[in-house]
Amino acid sequence: MGKTKITTKTTEEVLVKAKSKDEQTKTVTTASKNEQAKTPKKKVTSGILFVDATFNNTKVLFGDKLGNTLFWSSAGTLGFKGAKKGTPFAASKVGDLIGDKAAALGVKDSGVVVRGVGSGREPAIRAFMAHGIEITFIKDATPVPHNGPKAKKPRRV
């Protein structure tokens, strides 16, 4: 098998390690208490809501005016599976969750950028607005193909 090396430790070394482990556990418990408070780190009064509504899922992202992401969610992260992810009900639940988080952050007004042609476009925005957040603009940024990909070469017989 191999050689085994037996080491002996003095009682002082064992006590020092035990003290350091106690200190580590104390820092972990204080960190978990801070997480339980869940106080928002910064106050944001306005931001931009990005809604990505595809046929299979609805993703909602909230960012500040510069475009930095603050928080996001999707129908899949809420537990909807399969075809239920693309439903308006799932989109309204996602918008509701993001609205809760934005209201806790102190958001007063927001712009909306919508991308995609799924059925969750409007319900996500309506659920977000239900939390008392004013919508300043709605922009449709759905990508539209101009001419499509290059066609195949004609077949030579």
Residue frames relative to the residue before (quaternion, step in Angstrom):
aa qw qx qy qz dx dy dz
M 1.0000 0.0000 0.0000 0.0000 0.00 0.00 0.00
G 0.5976 -0.5253 0.3981 0.4565 3.52 0.73 -1.00
K 0.5973 -0.5659 0.4233 0.3791 3.49 -1.27 0.20
T 0.2251 -0.7511 0.6023 0.1496 3.55 -1.03 0.74
K 0.2242 -0.7762 0.5796 0.1065 3.51 -0.91 0.95
I 0.1770 -0.7883 0.5847 0.0733 3.55 -0.67 1.07
T 0.0769 -0.7960 0.6001 0.0198 3.54 -0.74 1.08
T 0.2107 -0.7567 0.6051 0.1301 3.51 -1.08 0.70
K 0.1997 -0.7791 0.5865 0.0959 3.54 -0.96 0.93
T 0.4510 -0.6643 0.5217 0.2885 3.49 -1.13 0.67
T 0.6453 -0.5320 0.3727 0.4021 3.57 -1.19 0.36
E 0.5983 0.5679 -0.3642 0.4322 3.60 1.10 -0.61
E 0.6562 0.5074 -0.3125 0.4629 3.61 0.94 -0.86
V 0.6467 0.5161 -0.3216 0.4605 3.59 0.97 -0.81
L 0.6628 0.5069 -0.3041 0.4597 3.60 0.96 -0.85
V 0.6343 0.5273 -0.3295 0.4595 3.59 1.01 -0.80
K 0.6667 0.4893 -0.3050 0.4722 3.60 0.94 -0.85
A 0.6377 0.5224 -0.3312 0.4591 3.60 0.98 -0.74
K 0.6468 0.5083 -0.3230 0.4678 3.61 0.99 -0.78
S 0.6636 0.4999 -0.3176 0.4570 3.59 0.92 -0.84
K 0.6356 0.5115 -0.3385 0.4689 3.62 1.05 -0.68
D 0.6272 0.5289 -0.3372 0.4618 3.61 1.03 -0.73
E 0.6493 0.5097 -0.3159 0.4678 3.58 0.99 -0.83
Q 0.6397 0.5216 -0.3314 0.4570 3.59 0.99 -0.78
T 0.6712 0.4837 -0.3136 0.4661 3.59 0.89 -0.81
K 0.6130 0.5388 -0.3584 0.4532 3.61 1.05 -0.61
T 0.6683 0.4885 -0.3165 0.4632 3.59 0.91 -0.81
V 0.6261 0.5309 -0.3432 0.4564 3.59 1.04 -0.68
T 0.6724 0.4901 -0.3144 0.4570 3.60 0.89 -0.85
T 0.6532 0.4919 -0.3404 0.4641 3.62 0.95 -0.68
A 0.6286 0.5262 -0.3469 0.4557 3.60 1.04 -0.66
S 0.6651 0.4936 -0.3216 0.4589 3.58 0.95 -0.77
K 0.6034 0.5415 -0.3657 0.4572 3.63 1.09 -0.54
N 0.6380 0.5170 -0.3251 0.4689 3.57 1.03 -0.77
E 0.6586 0.5076 -0.3189 0.4549 3.58 0.99 -0.76
Q 0.6312 0.5411 -0.3441 0.4363 3.58 1.06 -0.64
A 0.6051 0.5673 -0.3619 0.4254 3.61 1.08 -0.60
K 0.0735 -0.8541 0.5064 0.0929 3.58 1.10 -0.82
T 0.2194 0.7554 -0.5794 0.2135 3.54 0.68 1.07
P 0.4924 -0.6674 0.4558 0.3230 3.60 -0.87 0.84
K 0.4960 -0.6949 0.4436 0.2729 3.53 -0.96 0.91
K 0.8127 0.0216 0.0006 0.5823 3.59 0.93 -0.80
K 0.4255 -0.6867 0.5305 0.2570 3.54 -1.18 0.58
V 0.0442 -0.7769 0.6279 -0.0142 3.54 -0.84 1.06
T 0.2311 -0.8050 0.5311 0.1280 3.58 -0.68 1.03
S 0.7976 0.0784 -0.0527 0.5957 3.59 1.15 -0.46
G 0.0395 0.7991 -0.5974 0.0543 3.53 -1.18 0.61
I 0.4455 -0.6540 0.5366 0.2931 3.52 -1.32 -0.28
L 0.2332 -0.7552 0.6025 0.1106 3.54 -0.96 0.98
F 0.1313 -0.7867 0.6010 0.0512 3.58 -0.72 1.10
V 0.0801 -0.7930 0.6039 0.0077 3.58 -0.66 1.13
D 0.0791 -0.7785 0.6226 0.0083 3.57 -0.74 1.13
A 0.0007 -0.8319 0.5506 -0.0684 3.56 -0.12 1.33
T 0.0136 -0.7880 0.6149 -0.0266 3.56 -0.37 1.25
F 0.6783 -0.4743 0.3483 0.4400 3.57 -1.26 0.01
N 0.7565 0.4108 -0.1954 0.4700 3.59 1.12 -0.69
N 0.8127 0.0667 0.0022 0.5788 3.62 1.14 -0.41
T 0.1996 -0.7395 0.6228 0.1593 3.57 -1.30 0.27
K 0.0699 -0.7937 0.6043 -0.0019 3.55 -0.68 1.16
V 0.0825 -0.7897 0.6078 0.0112 3.57 -0.92 0.95
L 0.0465 -0.7918 0.6083 -0.0277 3.55 -0.87 1.06
F 0.1415 -0.7752 0.6093 0.0882 3.58 -0.98 0.82
G 0.0100 0.8043 -0.5922 0.0490 3.54 -0.84 1.04
D 0.5722 -0.5697 0.4444 0.3880 3.55 -1.27 0.20
K 0.7469 -0.4155 0.2672 0.4451 3.58 -1.30 0.01
L 0.6503 0.5122 -0.3207 0.4604 3.59 1.16 -0.49
G 0.5576 -0.6161 0.3843 0.4023 3.59 1.26 -0.30
N 0.4579 0.6688 -0.4638 0.3577 3.60 1.24 0.12
T 0.4609 -0.7024 0.4752 0.2617 3.56 -0.86 0.98
L 0.2012 -0.7657 0.6004 0.1132 3.55 -0.97 0.94
F 0.7502 -0.2336 0.1465 0.6010 3.59 0.97 -0.88
W 0.0923 -0.7889 0.6070 0.0247 3.54 -1.24 0.46
S 0.0047 -0.7700 0.6374 0.0285 3.51 -1.35 0.24
S 0.1372 -0.7688 0.6160 0.1030 3.55 -1.30 0.23
A 0.6668 -0.4925 0.3644 0.4244 3.55 -1.28 0.24
G 0.6338 0.5425 -0.3308 0.4411 3.58 1.06 -0.66
T 0.6699 0.4906 -0.3102 0.4630 3.59 1.01 -0.73
L 0.6453 0.5156 -0.3215 0.4630 3.60 1.19 -0.41
G 0.6444 -0.5605 0.3117 0.4164 3.58 1.24 -0.04
F 0.4873 0.6307 -0.4593 0.3922 3.59 1.23 0.07
K 0.1188 -0.8082 0.5756 0.0368 3.57 -0.95 0.90
G 0.8337 0.2379 -0.1639 0.4706 3.53 -1.24 0.53
A 0.8443 -0.1585 0.1339 0.4940 3.54 -1.06 -0.84
K 0.5786 0.6081 -0.3787 0.3899 3.62 1.17 -0.41
K 0.5481 0.6257 -0.3983 0.3865 3.61 1.20 -0.39
G 0.7218 0.4530 -0.2488 0.4604 3.59 1.05 -0.69
T 0.4961 0.6825 -0.4226 0.3308 3.63 1.21 0.08
P 0.6021 -0.5627 0.4176 0.3826 3.60 -1.18 0.43
F 0.5995 0.5668 -0.3624 0.4335 3.61 1.08 -0.63
A 0.6571 0.4962 -0.3074 0.4770 3.59 0.93 -0.88
A 0.6465 0.5188 -0.3210 0.4581 3.59 1.00 -0.80
S 0.6522 0.5030 -0.3295 0.4616 3.60 0.99 -0.74
K 0.6233 0.5261 -0.3433 0.4657 3.60 1.07 -0.65
V 0.6400 0.5099 -0.3242 0.4747 3.59 1.01 -0.77
G 0.6626 0.5012 -0.3042 0.4661 3.59 0.93 -0.88
D 0.6229 0.5433 -0.3262 0.4587 3.56 1.09 -0.74
L 0.6604 0.5092 -0.3009 0.4626 3.59 0.94 -0.89
I 0.6731 0.4784 -0.2929 0.4819 3.58 0.92 -0.91
G 0.6263 0.5363 -0.3359 0.4552 3.59 1.05 -0.70
D 0.6160 0.5378 -0.3351 0.4679 3.58 1.04 -0.77
K 0.6876 0.4832 -0.2866 0.4601 3.57 0.83 -0.98
A 0.6602 0.5064 -0.3092 0.4605 3.59 0.98 -0.85
A 0.6483 0.5078 -0.3225 0.4667 3.60 0.98 -0.79
A 0.6412 0.5154 -0.3223 0.4683 3.59 1.03 -0.72
L 0.6599 0.5021 -0.2959 0.4741 3.57 1.17 -0.59
G 0.5205 -0.6593 0.4005 0.3659 3.60 1.25 -0.31
V 0.3301 0.7554 -0.5041 0.2576 3.60 1.13 0.56
K 0.2264 -0.7836 0.5682 0.1086 3.58 -0.88 0.99
D 0.8085 0.0033 0.0243 0.5880 3.59 0.91 -0.88
S 0.0758 -0.8010 0.5938 -0.0092 3.51 -1.20 0.60
G 0.3173 -0.6915 0.6075 0.2282 3.51 -1.26 0.48
V 0.2615 -0.7657 0.5702 0.1423 3.56 -1.21 0.48
V 0.0752 -0.7524 0.6534 0.0361 3.55 -1.03 0.90
V 0.1228 -0.8126 0.5695 0.0174 3.56 -0.54 1.24
R 0.0199 -0.7826 0.6221 -0.0141 3.56 -0.96 0.94
G 0.7394 0.3920 -0.3004 0.4576 3.56 -0.90 0.92
V 0.3857 -0.7365 0.5232 0.1875 3.52 -1.33 0.38
G 0.3607 0.7615 -0.4743 0.2552 3.59 1.18 0.41
S 0.6373 -0.5641 0.3816 0.3606 3.54 -1.31 0.24
G 0.6296 0.5648 -0.3328 0.4169 3.63 1.22 -0.05
R 0.3489 0.7664 -0.4851 0.2356 3.59 1.22 0.22
E 0.7733 0.3731 -0.1960 0.4737 3.57 0.58 -1.14
P 0.6674 0.5153 -0.3458 0.4117 3.65 0.76 -0.83
A 0.6240 0.5337 -0.3513 0.4499 3.61 1.01 -0.66
I 0.6705 0.4867 -0.2983 0.4739 3.59 0.97 -0.83
R 0.6553 0.5191 -0.3139 0.4501 3.60 0.95 -0.88
A 0.6625 0.4905 -0.3093 0.4742 3.59 0.97 -0.80
F 0.6236 0.5289 -0.3322 0.4701 3.59 1.10 -0.67
M 0.6729 0.5022 -0.2904 0.4590 3.59 0.98 -0.88
A 0.5778 0.6252 -0.3696 0.3724 3.61 1.12 -0.55
H 0.6547 0.5164 -0.3078 0.4583 3.60 1.22 -0.27
G 0.6219 -0.5938 0.3260 0.3928 3.57 1.22 0.44
I 0.4919 0.6333 -0.4459 0.3977 3.58 1.17 0.47
E 0.3497 -0.7548 0.5223 0.1875 3.56 -0.76 1.07
I 0.3060 -0.7363 0.5782 0.1727 3.56 -0.99 0.88
T 0.2534 -0.7975 0.5320 0.1296 3.60 -0.63 1.11
F 0.7952 -0.0716 0.0455 0.6004 3.60 1.04 -0.68
I 0.1640 -0.7350 0.6457 0.1263 3.52 -1.32 0.45
K 0.0515 -0.8047 0.5908 -0.0261 3.55 -0.67 1.16
D 0.2630 -0.7512 0.5854 0.1544 3.57 -0.92 0.93
A 0.0384 -0.8181 0.5730 -0.0292 3.57 -0.53 1.20
T 0.2189 0.7928 -0.5367 0.1885 3.57 1.09 0.71
P 0.3990 -0.7196 0.5036 0.2633 3.62 -0.73 0.94
V 0.1177 -0.7902 0.6005 0.0325 3.56 -0.86 1.01
P 0.3644 -0.7306 0.5234 0.2439 3.62 -0.71 0.97
H 0.3881 -0.7328 0.5102 0.2284 3.60 -0.96 0.84
N 0.8272 -0.0070 0.0411 0.5603 3.57 0.75 -0.97
G 0.4914 -0.6750 0.4305 0.3429 3.59 1.21 -0.12
P 0.6809 -0.4686 0.3508 0.4402 3.58 -1.26 -0.10
K 0.6486 -0.5157 0.3861 0.4054 3.53 -1.30 0.33
A 0.4763 -0.6898 0.4734 0.2705 3.56 -0.94 0.94
K 0.5882 -0.5778 0.4293 0.3687 3.55 -1.23 0.50
K 0.5751 -0.5686 0.4492 0.3796 3.55 -1.22 0.47
P 0.5285 -0.6186 0.4521 0.3655 3.62 -1.05 0.58
R 0.5081 -0.6712 0.4582 0.2853 3.53 -1.03 0.81
R 0.2399 -0.7640 0.5830 0.1372 3.59 -0.95 0.93
V 0.1448 -0.8048 0.5725 0.0593 3.55 -0.80 1.03
